Amino acid sequence: MTVEKTRTSSAPSATRTVERALGLLAEVCAEGAISLTDCARRADLSPSTALRLLRTLESADFVARDAQGYFRAGPRLIQLGATALGRESLVGIAEPSLQRIVAASGESAYISILGPGDTALYVGMVEGTHAVRHTSWVGRTVPLEGTAVGVALRGVVPELGYVVRRSSVESDVTAIAAPIRRPGGIAGAVSLVGPDYRIDEQKTRAFGEIVRHEAHAIAEQLGATGRQSSRDHMEVATG
């Protein structure tokens, strides 16, 4: 009987704590950067309670503090939000293109977007058909620097329209990526990933053309015209 009472009384307290934490998280997201005092006031909490909850969120990377002590969205929150947004919009549009890449090459195909910090975030994929294949990295991040998807997301691709990197993140793995352009910028990158021994120079060129073509097909669905893509490419190439 005593145990039952403890459970009953603790449930509202736990719920209230979660509600308060979510309220603080909403205030951080709404402002972009907010002080402890303002965050506590807007969430109708005492500064001590707000600080305790924000520290818990910070330890889980849902919020982060900058050099001035302001609270901002943390890398974990950005990653989750980007993953959800990517899956709901870009991934749905790109799914047929990923399927076609896999059908034509047998290698795994990915959609990536900008992640937290200087990273690329994998938000969607179709697994390859070979017995030895690259398995799902959805939800994982890789550095922009030195990676195929990083170059593609920055839009600095060679004249061929795609970029190739070998053993940049994983040893003996080749990645081929192309940017998905949209009006005003780059929505993401489409890439093909497979083992080096299966992707020689001839296949690299063939697969590169496939990836470039499908990136362009996705871009067209996002409203980017062929003329715009060419102009964006020229601006990058000559800038």
PEMOFEN-V681757 format. One record per backbone hydrogen bond with DSSP energy under -1.0 kcal/mol. NH is the residue of the N-H (numbers start at 1). CO is the residue of the C=O. Records with the same first field share a line. If there is no record, write none. Layout:
# PEMOFEN-V681757
NH: CO + CO
This chain:
# PEMOFEN-V681757
5: 1
6: 2
7: 3
8: 4
9: 5
10: 6
11: 7
14: 10
15: 11
16: 12
17: 13
18: 14
19: 15
20: 16
21: 17
22: 18
23: 19
24: 20
25: 21
26: 22
27: 23
28: 24
29: 25
30: 26
31: 27
32: 28
34: 71
39: 35
40: 36
41: 37
42: 38
43: 39
44: 41
45: 40
50: 46
51: 47
52: 48
53: 49
54: 50
55: 51
56: 52
57: 53
58: 54
59: 55
61: 58
62: 57
64: 72
66: 70
69: 66
71: 34
72: 64
74: 62
76: 61
77: 61
78: 74
79: 75
80: 76
81: 77
82: 78
83: 79
84: 80
85: 81
86: 82
87: 83
88: 84
89: 85
91: 86
93: 89
94: 90
95: 91
98: 94
99: 95
100: 96
101: 97
102: 98
103: 99
104: 100
105: 101
106: 102
108: 193
109: 126
110: 191
111: 124
112: 189
113: 121
115: 119
119: 117
120: 142
121: 113
122: 140
123: 111
124: 111
126: 109
129: 106
130: 106
139: 122
140: 137
142: 120
144: 118
147: 144
151: 147
152: 148
153: 149
154: 150
156: 151
157: 155
161: 158
163: 177
165: 175
167: 173
173: 170
174: 194
175: 165
176: 192
177: 163
178: 190
180: 188
182: 185
185: 182
187: 180
188: 180
189: 112
190: 178
191: 110
192: 176
193: 108
194: 174
196: 172
198: 195
199: 196
204: 200
205: 201
206: 202
207: 203
208: 204
209: 205
210: 206
211: 207
212: 208
213: 209
214: 210
215: 211
216: 212
217: 213
218: 214
219: 215
220: 216
221: 217
222: 218
223: 220
224: 219
229: 225
230: 226
231: 227
232: 228
233: 229
234: 230
235: 231
236: 232
237: 233
238: 234
239: 235
